[in-house]
Amino acid sequence: MAHVRGGGELGRQWYEDGKLQHKRNTFTDFVDVARHLVDTGVTSPDRLVAEGGSAGGLLMGAVANLAPELFAGILADVPFVDALTTILDPSLPLTVIEWDEWGDPLHDAEVYAYMKSYTPYENVRAGVTYPRILATTSLNDTRVYYVEPAKWVARLREVGADALLKCEMVAGHGGVSGRYNSWHQRSFELAWLLDVLGLAAD
């Protein structure tokens, strides 16, 4: 487990150093862990797949932009990848309370510029060889609207990335309900992961 800043595993200051104007630390921590695993021979970029959901999905989008060469695949569940657009809209249910975590780009130009420098959708680049990407979303998600991963995947495809979007039509932020539906959803993600690693059955 990579204890990237933003969590509380290593104390309050560790958490504080991963929010607001220090948010980039969470992304560079994750990249540093991935690079350490490669440099020490634990794995190699063609065998490394990263996974994260919601705000962790923002992390996935950010590291795909920062260090695409380190990963064979990126699995982003209900990813918060168009964060700047969402955080600029105070009519959305979570926006204002989330300003404590991300900052308020609506009223602070420095926060706007900082967020724009790392939000995944804003920083997709042409000429980059991205890892394969799977973004999952849910039509009824009220925390991260499905339009965020949809826009992100469309932008990735514009620059030639192998990006796939899977939208659950009857589900929310936590995915589908029911044990068997949940297993089916997870099996799809794992089948994609195995295909990325060249381990899927023909």
C-alpha positions, 0 to 999 in steps of 0.5 A, a space after each residue: 500500500 502506498 500511503 500517499 499524502 492526503 491520508 492520515 496514516 502518518 499523522 496530521 501533518 502528513 494529511 495537511 501536506 496533501 491538501 489545498 496548495 500541497 495537493 500535488 504531493 499526493 500525485 508525486 508520492 504515488 509516482 515515486 512509489 511506482 518508480 521505486 517498485 520499478 527501480 528495485 526490480 519488484 515490477 516493470 512498467 509493462 506489468 504495473 497497473 494502477 487503480 483508484 476511485 473517486 478522489 483516487 480516480 483524480 489521482 489516477 488521471 493525474 499520474 497518467 499525465 505525470 508519468 504515463 511511461 510507468 504504467 501499463 494500465 490505469 483503472 479509474 473508478 468513478 474518477 473525479 477527473 474534471 475537478 476544476 469544473 465541478 469545484 467552480 459550481 457551488 450549486 452542486 451538493 458537495 462543492 462548497 464543503 469540499 473547498 476546505 480540501 481543495 481550495 476555492 477556485 471560484 473566489 481565489 485566482 491562485 487556487 484556480 491556477 493551481 487546480 488547473 495545473 493538475 486536474 486530469 481533464 485540463 492536462 491531457 496532452 497530445 504527443 504522449 503515449 498514455 497507458 491503457 485506461 478504463 474509466 468506470 462510472 454510474 449514471 446516477 452518481 451524484 458525487 462525481 457526475 458521469 460527464 466527468 469521466 465521459 469528457 476525460 475519455 473523449 479527450 484522451 481518445 482525441 490524442 490517440 489514447 486507448 481509453 475505455 468508458 464503462 457506464 453503469 445505467 442503474 448505479 450510484 457512486 458506490 457502484 451497482 447494488 447486490 452481491 452478484 451484480 457487484 461480482 459481475 462489475 468487478 470481474 469486468 474490471 479484472 478481465 480488462 486488467 488481465 488483458 492489459 497484462 497479456 494474461 487474458 485467455 484467447 
